[in-house]
Amino acid sequence: MFTAKLCSSYPAATRLEYRVSPTSSSRRRTLTAGALAAVAALVAAGVQTGSANAVSVRDAAIAHAKTNVSRNAELFGFGAGQDLQVKDVIVDADGIQHVRFDRTYQGLPVIGGDLVVHQDARGRLKDSSRAKGHSPVVKSTVPSIPAKAGAAHALSAVPGISAATSVPQLVVWAADGTARLAWQTTVSGLGKQGQPSGKIVVTDATTGEEIEQLDAEHEATGTGHSEYTGDISISTTQQADGTFALIDPVRGHTTKDAHNLSSSSVKASSGTLYTDADNLWGDGKKFSTDRATAAVDAHANTAWTYDYYKNTFGRSGIKNDGRGATVFVHVGTNWDNAQWSDACFCMMTGDGNGTTDPEQVDLDTMGHEMTHGVTSATANLRYSGESGGLNEATSDIFGTMVEWYANNAVDTPDYLFSDQSTPPWLRRFDKPSLDGRSADCWSTKVGRLDVHNSSGVGNHWFYLASEGSGTKTINGFTYNSPTCNSSTVTGIGNQKVAAIWYRALTVYMTSTTTYKGARAASLSAASDLYGTGSAEYNAIAAAWSAVNVS
């Protein structure tokens, strides 16, 4: 695993982009009041489902429903200048039909003018459901307030959205039962956490008075069939068109398909946002052909990482500014890796090697990579020498703590890093040298190792301080951690050690901290949190001595 260390910041600009949206009547099937007679004639002539030349059950239901509206115009408030637009048709098992319509007046959408026609299997009217906008008739469809003024008002009405654009649409607003010509303006931009955000502002097109304001997107909870953590709930956003998107409205991150673009080419604007009609995501399989499956894990595990830092340390996101990251899955081709990039504030995950390693989206891997962002925003440990090893160890430590925090029954918490996506494990904490490359103990040679291997000293220290030395079984897995000085170490639990390490990282470490400096920083942190000479302070010191750092 590696991290990109470039960092840049671009101020958000607000711009006015007033475009009058066309009505959707040209894209939908419509029927004017005058044309309803033709439909009635068609029905009367004997169009029946099941006949040789019959239209489908759905089309027959629509035809009957439009006839019922025409014949009961007063009931439905239907008259000259109005069109019906089919929105949905439901046919029950017993043949009962429910046809839902939106409507327009003089070509303008009527907000609050929707209706449902309930009819029996033969198309005879049984009942109706109607919104408050019974009559959409307005004196004029020519606005006194220009589109530009409506767009500008909407922008000023929602100051919490940055990088905003404003698109007004002329409508007949009748949601309270009184029809008014209005500008319905959609303001789109970025919310306080950097997530896509939108508001709809409605203003009277005659007086300029604001009528209402509502969210263009709605928080929702989807069901994800994940690769690594079973069936889980994920936070999604319901968009204005009714579809759901992998935008976390609470934490602010957005999950996208990179379409196998190489990691060096990925930008925040790359890829495609995941959307879905029913808010059910993925198939739960490793090496899945359903591209949303990896997205489920990535989206959920980014949330777990955010929650761990927020609920444990009070940290709001990677940079502690509440901003959500952009998360990419399907980066590269057979890219058996994952990466954090400060440059685009992005998390990138590959699809594994296609044979033994599945998608790199498991809990500790995701937590590891995003912790590189936390390190960059705090101590900014240089990615070489001993400070580079400490950088990697920090990501291993907190990636593992995210796994312990989630406490998922499918991905049982352990001290094996990336055991799910790189089986049986990529690195382990109790004896790092079991991978054939990593260091268990500090020596003058450690700084010359690859940072993923010099991290072993920090990982070993963390395990000893948390669980102690010797053989023990934890969550069904047996560990055997030796010490480098033949001492016996008693652990104080990983939550206390993680708290000490977080304070050391964010308060005392600098970009060039070495292992000796990390010992001093963690002892200062232990003293702050638990007192000098406390059991916690002494355990931290003993664990450092046990890996030859003094």
KOLMI-628230 format. One line per field, with one value per residue (C-alpha): chain; residue in one letter; residue number from 1; x, y, z. Coordinates in steps of 0.25 Angstrom, whole numbers, plus 5000, padded with zeros to 4 digits. Layout:
residues N
kette: [A/...]
rest: [a/...]
nr: [NUM/...]
xx: [X/...]
yy: [Y/...]
zz: [Z/...]
end
This chain:
residues 550
kette: [A/A/A/A/A/A/A/A/A/A/A/A/A/A/A/A/A/A/A/A/A/A/A/A/A/A/A/A/A/A/A/A/A/A/A/A/A/A/A/A/A/A/A/A/A/A/A/A/A/A/A/A/A/A/A/A/A/A/A/A/A/A/A/A/A/A/A/A/A/A/A/A/A/A/A/A/A/A/A/A/A/A/A/A/A/A/A/A/A/A/A/A/A/A/A/A/A/A/A/A/A/A/A/A/A/A/A/A/A/A/A/A/A/A/A/A/A/A/A/A/A/A/A/A/A/A/A/A/A/A/A/A/A/A/A/A/A/A/A/A/A/A/A/A/A/A/A/A/A/A/A/A/A/A/A/A/A/A/A/A/A/A/A/A/A/A/A/A/A/A/A/A/A/A/A/A/A/A/A/A/A/A/A/A/A/A/A/A/A/A/A/A/A/A/A/A/A/A/A/A/A/A/A/A/A/A/A/A/A/A/A/A/A/A/A/A/A/A/A/A/A/A/A/A/A/A/A/A/A/A/A/A/A/A/A/A/A/A/A/A/A/A/A/A/A/A/A/A/A/A/A/A/A/A/A/A/A/A/A/A/A/A/A/A/A/A/A/A/A/A/A/A/A/A/A/A/A/A/A/A/A/A/A/A/A/A/A/A/A/A/A/A/A/A/A/A/A/A/A/A/A/A/A/A/A/A/A/A/A/A/A/A/A/A/A/A/A/A/A/A/A/A/A/A/A/A/A/A/A/A/A/A/A/A/A/A/A/A/A/A/A/A/A/A/A/A/A/A/A/A/A/A/A/A/A/A/A/A/A/A/A/A/A/A/A/A/A/A/A/A/A/A/A/A/A/A/A/A/A/A/A/A/A/A/A/A/A/A/A/A/A/A/A/A/A/A/A/A/A/A/A/A/A/A/A/A/A/A/A/A/A/A/A/A/A/A/A/A/A/A/A/A/A/A/A/A/A/A/A/A/A/A/A/A/A/A/A/A/A/A/A/A/A/A/A/A/A/A/A/A/A/A/A/A/A/A/A/A/A/A/A/A/A/A/A/A/A/A/A/A/A/A/A/A/A/A/A/A/A/A/A/A/A/A/A/A/A/A/A/A/A/A/A/A/A/A/A/A/A/A/A/A/A/A/A/A/A/A/A/A/A/A/A/A/A/A/A/A/A/A/A/A/A/A/A/A/A/A/A/A/A/A/A/A/A/A/A/A/A/A/A/A/A/A/A/A/A/A/A/A]
rest: [m/f/t/a/k/l/c/s/s/y/p/a/a/t/r/l/e/y/r/v/s/p/t/s/s/s/r/r/r/t/l/t/a/g/a/l/a/a/v/a/a/l/v/a/a/g/v/q/t/g/s/a/n/a/v/s/v/r/d/a/a/i/a/h/a/k/t/n/v/s/r/n/a/e/l/f/g/f/g/a/g/q/d/l/q/v/k/d/v/i/v/d/a/d/g/i/q/h/v/r/f/d/r/t/y/q/g/l/p/v/i/g/g/d/l/v/v/h/q/d/a/r/g/r/l/k/d/s/s/r/a/k/g/h/s/p/v/v/k/s/t/v/p/s/i/p/a/k/a/g/a/a/h/a/l/s/a/v/p/g/i/s/a/a/t/s/v/p/q/l/v/v/w/a/a/d/g/t/a/r/l/a/w/q/t/t/v/s/g/l/g/k/q/g/q/p/s/g/k/i/v/v/t/d/a/t/t/g/e/e/i/e/q/l/d/a/e/h/e/a/t/g/t/g/h/s/e/y/t/g/d/i/s/i/s/t/t/q/q/a/d/g/t/f/a/l/i/d/p/v/r/g/h/t/t/k/d/a/h/n/l/s/s/s/s/v/k/a/s/s/g/t/l/y/t/d/a/d/n/l/w/g/d/g/k/k/f/s/t/d/r/a/t/a/a/v/d/a/h/a/n/t/a/w/t/y/d/y/y/k/n/t/f/g/r/s/g/i/k/n/d/g/r/g/a/t/v/f/v/h/v/g/t/n/w/d/n/a/q/w/s/d/a/c/f/c/m/m/t/g/d/g/n/g/t/t/d/p/e/q/v/d/l/d/t/m/g/h/e/m/t/h/g/v/t/s/a/t/a/n/l/r/y/s/g/e/s/g/g/l/n/e/a/t/s/d/i/f/g/t/m/v/e/w/y/a/n/n/a/v/d/t/p/d/y/l/f/s/d/q/s/t/p/p/w/l/r/r/f/d/k/p/s/l/d/g/r/s/a/d/c/w/s/t/k/v/g/r/l/d/v/h/n/s/s/g/v/g/n/h/w/f/y/l/a/s/e/g/s/g/t/k/t/i/n/g/f/t/y/n/s/p/t/c/n/s/s/t/v/t/g/i/g/n/q/k/v/a/a/i/w/y/r/a/l/t/v/y/m/t/s/t/t/t/y/k/g/a/r/a/a/s/l/s/a/a/s/d/l/y/g/t/g/s/a/e/y/n/a/i/a/a/a/w/s/a/v/n/v/s]
nr: [1/2/3/4/5/6/7/8/9/10/11/12/13/14/15/16/17/18/19/20/21/22/23/24/25/26/27/28/29/30/31/32/33/34/35/36/37/38/39/40/41/42/43/44/45/46/47/48/49/50/51/52/53/54/55/56/57/58/59/60/61/62/63/64/65/66/67/68/69/70/71/72/73/74/75/76/77/78/79/80/81/82/83/84/85/86/87/88/89/90/91/92/93/94/95/96/97/98/99/100/101/102/103/104/105/106/107/108/109/110/111/112/113/114/115/116/117/118/119/120/121/122/123/124/125/126/127/128/129/130/131/132/133/134/135/136/137/138/139/140/141/142/143/144/145/146/147/148/149/150/151/152/153/154/155/156/157/158/159/160/161/162/163/164/165/166/167/168/169/170/171/172/173/174/175/176/177/178/179/180/181/182/183/184/185/186/187/188/189/190/191/192/193/194/195/196/197/198/199/200/201/202/203/204/205/206/207/208/209/210/211/212/213/214/215/216/217/218/219/220/221/222/223/224/225/226/227/228/229/230/231/232/233/234/235/236/237/238/239/240/241/242/243/244/245/246/247/248/249/250/251/252/253/254/255/256/257/258/259/260/261/262/263/264/265/266/267/268/269/270/271/272/273/274/275/276/277/278/279/280/281/282/283/284/285/286/287/288/289/290/291/292/293/294/295/296/297/298/299/300/301/302/303/304/305/306/307/308/309/310/311/312/313/314/315/316/317/318/319/320/321/322/323/324/325/326/327/328/329/330/331/332/333/334/335/336/337/338/339/340/341/342/343/344/345/346/347/348/349/350/351/352/353/354/355/356/357/358/359/360/361/362/363/364/365/366/367/368/369/370/371/372/373/374/375/376/377/378/379/380/381/382/383/384/385/386/387/388/389/390/391/392/393/394/395/396/397/398/399/400/401/402/403/404/405/406/407/408/409/410/411/412/413/414/415/416/417/418/419/420/421/422/423/424/425/426/427/428/429/430/431/432/433/434/435/436/437/438/439/440/441/442/443/444/445/446/447/448/449/450/451/452/453/454/455/456/457/458/459/460/461/462/463/464/465/466/467/468/469/470/471/472/473/474/475/476/477/478/479/480/481/482/483/484/485/486/487/488/489/490/491/492/493/494/495/496/497/498/499/500/501/502/503/504/505/506/507/508/509/510/511/512/513/514/515/516/517/518/519/520/521/522/523/524/525/526/527/528/529/530/531/532/533/534/535/536/537/538/539/540/541/542/543/544/545/546/547/548/549/550]
xx: [5000/5005/5001/5001/5006/5003/4994/4986/4974/4964/4955/4940/4934/4920/4914/4901/4897/4882/4876/4862/4859/4849/4837/4838/4825/4832/4839/4826/4814/4803/4788/4781/4767/4762/4769/4763/4750/4759/4763/4749/4745/4757/4752/4737/4741/4746/4760/4761/4773/4775/4769/4778/4781/4780/4790/4797/4790/4798/4794/4779/4780/4785/4775/4763/4769/4770/4756/4751/4758/4751/4737/4739/4746/4739/4744/4758/4758/4762/4759/4764/4779/4783/4791/4793/4806/4807/4817/4814/4804/4802/4793/4789/4789/4773/4774/4771/4778/4785/4789/4797/4798/4805/4799/4803/4795/4799/4811/4816/4818/4807/4813/4803/4794/4797/4786/4784/4772/4768/4760/4755/4761/4751/4755/4743/4746/4746/4753/4763/4774/4777/4788/4783/4784/4770/4770/4783/4777/4785/4782/4795/4807/4816/4824/4826/4839/4850/4857/4870/4864/4858/4871/4879/4868/4870/4885/4884/4874/4883/4897/4901/4904/4917/4921/4907/4899/4884/4875/4860/4848/4835/4823/4809/4811/4798/4803/4795/4782/4784/4790/4801/4811/4825/4840/4844/4859/4869/4882/4893/4907/4915/4910/4918/4925/4929/4917/4908/4897/4884/4872/4859/4854/4841/4837/4825/4827/4818/4822/4836/4831/4838/4828/4836/4850/4853/4864/4867/4873/4868/4876/4873/4877/4881/4884/4897/4902/4916/4929/4935/4924/4912/4898/4899/4892/4899/4896/4891/4884/4871/4872/4862/4858/4855/4868/4878/4893/4905/4906/4907/4899/4904/4919/4920/4927/4924/4927/4929/4933/4947/4945/4959/4965/4980/4982/4992/4981/4969/4964/4952/4944/4947/4938/4923/4915/4908/4893/4882/4867/4863/4874/4879/4894/4903/4903/4912/4922/4937/4942/4928/4924/4914/4922/4914/4918/4932/4925/4917/4929/4937/4925/4922/4936/4939/4927/4933/4946/4940/4931/4943/4951/4939/4933/4947/4955/4944/4951/4942/4947/4961/4965/4957/4949/4936/4939/4936/4946/4943/4944/4948/4946/4951/4964/4974/4974/4977/4983/4985/4986/4979/4984/4980/4983/4984/4984/4970/4965/4962/4962/4965/4964/4968/4961/4972/4980/4969/4973/4975/4973/4959/4956/4964/4952/4952/4951/4966/4971/4961/4964/4979/4979/4970/4979/4990/4981/4980/4995/4998/4988/4995/5010/5012/5022/5032/5030/5045/5054/5049/5038/5033/5032/5025/5015/5012/5011/5001/4992/4993/4990/4978/4973/4973/4966/4955/4953/4952/4942/4933/4933/4927/4923/4927/4941/4945/4954/4969/4983/4985/4986/4978/4975/4962/4967/4981/4979/4984/4989/4999/5005/5003/5006/5010/5022/5024/5036/5027/5025/5040/5043/5038/5046/5041/5052/5059/5073/5081/5078/5063/5063/5069/5057/5045/5035/5025/5035/5041/5027/5028/5035/5023/5013/5020/5021/5006/5002/5011/5006/4991/4992/5005/5016/5015/5004/4989/4976/4968/4955/4958/4972/4985/4997/5011/5018/5032/5040/5054/5060/5054/5045/5030/5020/5006/4997/4987/4977/4977/4967/4977/4989/4982/4977/4992/4997/4987/4991/5005/5003/4994/5001/5016/5021/5027/5031/5044/5041/5049/5046/5053/5045/5032/5035/5037/5024/5016/5021/5017/5004/5002/5006/4996/4985/4988/4999/5014/5017/5003/5001/4998/5011/5019/5013/5016/5031/5032/5027/5037/5048/5043/5045/5059/5055/5060]
yy: [5000/5014/5028/5040/5052/5064/5074/5085/5094/5101/5111/5109/5119/5122/5125/5129/5120/5123/5114/5112/5097/5093/5085/5070/5069/5067/5055/5048/5043/5054/5054/5067/5069/5070/5057/5049/5047/5039/5030/5028/5024/5014/5008/5008/5001/4989/4989/4978/4971/4958/4960/4958/4972/4977/4987/4982/4982/4994/5002/4998/5002/5016/5018/5014/5024/5035/5033/5032/5046/5052/5046/5051/5065/5072/5062/5062/5077/5074/5084/5092/5094/5082/5070/5057/5050/5036/5034/5020/5008/4997/4985/4977/4962/4962/4972/4985/4996/5009/5019/5031/5044/5057/5068/5081/5094/5101/5093/5096/5085/5087/5085/5078/5075/5060/5049/5034/5027/5014/5005/4991/4980/4985/4999/5004/5016/5011/5023/5034/5040/5055/5065/5079/5085/5082/5094/5098/5110/5123/5137/5137/5128/5140/5143/5157/5153/5149/5136/5143/5149/5136/5129/5140/5140/5125/5126/5136/5128/5116/5122/5108/5103/5106/5105/5107/5108/5112/5107/5112/5105/5112/5104/5105/5104/5098/5090/5098/5097/5111/5112/5122/5124/5121/5119/5106/5108/5096/5101/5090/5091/5086/5084/5087/5074/5075/5065/5068/5076/5083/5092/5095/5109/5113/5128/5134/5138/5150/5156/5150/5145/5132/5121/5110/5103/5089/5079/5074/5061/5053/5044/5029/5016/5005/4991/4986/4972/4974/4965/4965/4969/4962/4969/4983/4997/5008/5023/5028/5040/5040/5050/5059/5048/5038/5029/5027/5031/5026/5040/5039/5051/5050/5048/5055/5044/5040/5027/5026/5016/5019/5010/5005/5018/5017/5023/5033/5039/5039/5053/5056/5059/5045/5033/5032/5033/5020/5021/5011/5011/5002/5005/4990/4989/4978/4963/4960/4952/4953/4956/4960/4964/4974/4986/4992/4981/4987/5000/4995/4991/5004/5013/5006/5005/5019/5022/5013/5020/5034/5029/5023/5036/5044/5036/5032/5045/5056/5057/5061/5055/5053/5068/5070/5080/5072/5070/5056/5049/5044/5029/5021/5007/4999/5007/5001/4987/4976/4987/4979/4992/5004/5018/5031/5044/5057/5064/5060/5057/5043/5029/5019/5004/4994/4980/4971/4962/4954/4941/4941/4955/4961/4976/4984/4990/4982/4989/4990/4993/5005/5010/5009/5017/5028/5029/5033/5046/5048/5046/5056/5066/5065/5061/5059/5048/5048/5035/5030/5025/5023/5034/5026/5013/5021/5026/5012/5007/5018/5014/4999/5002/5011/5003/4991/5000/5003/4988/4986/4998/4992/4979/4972/4957/4954/4961/4958/4968/4963/4967/4962/4974/4972/4958/4958/4965/4959/4945/4940/4953/4964/4968/4963/4970/4959/4955/4964/4956/4945/4951/4949/4964/4972/4976/4971/4979/4993/4993/5003/4996/4999/5013/5006/4997/4999/5007/4995/4986/4996/4998/4985/4991/5000/4989/4980/4991/4993/4978/4977/4989/4985/4970/4967/4956/4941/4932/4935/4933/4945/4944/4930/4933/4929/4939/4937/4950/4950/4961/4966/4967/4954/4962/4960/4970/4972/4979/4990/4988/4994/5005/5011/5009/5015/5028/5030/5028/5038/5048/5046/5047/5059/5067/5063/5056/5064/5061/5055/5047/5035/5022/5028/5041/5033/5027/5040/5045/5034/5035/5049/5046/5035/5045/5054/5044/5035/5041/5039/5026/5021/5006/5011/5020/5008/4998/5008/5009/4994/4991/5001/4994/4981/4985/4991/5005/5013]
zz: [5000/4997/4998/4989/4997/4988/4994/4988/4991/4981/4986/4983/4973/4973/4959/4953/4942/4939/4929/4927/4927/4916/4921/4920/4912/4899/4905/4911/4906/4907/4904/4903/4908/4893/4890/4901/4892/4882/4894/4898/4884/4884/4897/4893/4880/4888/4891/4901/4907/4902/4888/4875/4873/4887/4894/4906/4920/4924/4911/4913/4927/4923/4912/4922/4932/4923/4919/4933/4935/4923/4927/4941/4938/4950/4960/4955/4952/4938/4927/4915/4914/4922/4918/4926/4927/4931/4943/4948/4946/4956/4953/4965/4965/4964/4952/4960/4953/4959/4949/4953/4945/4946/4939/4931/4929/4916/4915/4929/4940/4951/4964/4973/4962/4962/4963/4963/4956/4963/4954/4953/4944/4933/4934/4942/4951/4966/4973/4972/4980/4977/4981/4986/4973/4968/4958/4951/4944/4945/4939/4931/4928/4925/4937/4942/4949/4939/4940/4944/4956/4960/4959/4967/4978/4979/4980/4991/4999/5001/5005/5011/4997/4991/4976/4973/4960/4959/4949/4949/4942/4940/4947/4952/4967/4973/4985/4995/4986/4980/4966/4964/4953/4959/4957/4963/4963/4966/4973/4972/4978/4990/5004/5016/5016/5001/4997/4985/4991/4985/4989/4982/4984/4979/4976/4971/4957/4958/4971/4974/4988/4992/4994/4999/5000/5001/4999/4985/4991/5002/5012/5010/5016/5005/5007/5002/4999/5002/4999/5013/5023/5019/5017/5022/5023/5015/5015/5002/4996/4988/4977/4970/4960/4970/4968/4979/4979/4987/4994/5009/5014/5028/5025/5012/5004/4989/4983/4968/4958/4952/4940/4941/4939/4945/4958/4953/4944/4954/4958/4967/4955/4948/4948/4949/4962/4966/4965/4966/4965/4977/4987/4987/4984/4980/4980/4992/4983/4983/4969/4966/4952/4958/4959/4970/4980/4982/4983/4995/5003/4999/5003/5016/5021/5018/5027/5038/5037/5038/5050/5057/5057/5060/5071/5077/5076/5072/5058/5047/5035/5029/5031/5043/5034/5032/5017/5011/5001/4987/4987/4975/4972/4960/4958/4948/4942/4952/4961/4974/4983/4989/4991/4997/4989/4996/4982/4979/4993/4988/4992/4981/4981/4971/4967/4972/4964/4958/4964/4979/4983/4981/4982/4991/4999/5012/5026/5030/5016/5015/5029/5026/5013/5019/5031/5022/5020/5035/5036/5025/5031/5045/5047/5032/5035/5023/5014/5015/5026/5040/5039/5027/5035/5045/5035/5030/5044/5048/5036/5040/5054/5051/5040/5050/5060/5050/5049/5064/5064/5054/5061/5049/5051/5037/5037/5051/5058/5058/5057/5043/5033/5020/5023/5015/5002/5002/5008/5018/5022/5016/5030/5044/5057/5067/5059/5047/5042/5038/5025/5022/5020/5032/5045/5059/5066/5064/5059/5052/5039/5040/5034/5021/5019/5011/5019/5018/5025/5035/5040/5046/5058/5061/5058/5068/5079/5077/5079/5091/5097/5094/5097/5103/5100/5099/5093/5093/5085/5082/5074/5070/5065/5072/5073/5079/5081/5086/5091/5086/5100/5106/5115/5118/5115/5120/5110/5114/5102/5088/5091/5101/5093/5080/5089/5093/5079/5073/5083/5080/5065/5066/5077/5078/5065/5054/5039/5043/5056/5057/5066/5077/5075/5075/5088/5094/5087/5092/5106/5106/5101/5112/5123/5118/5117/5129/5137/5138/5145/5143/5138/5124/5124/5129/5119/5107/5112/5114/5100/5094/5101/5097/5082/5085/5085/5097]
end
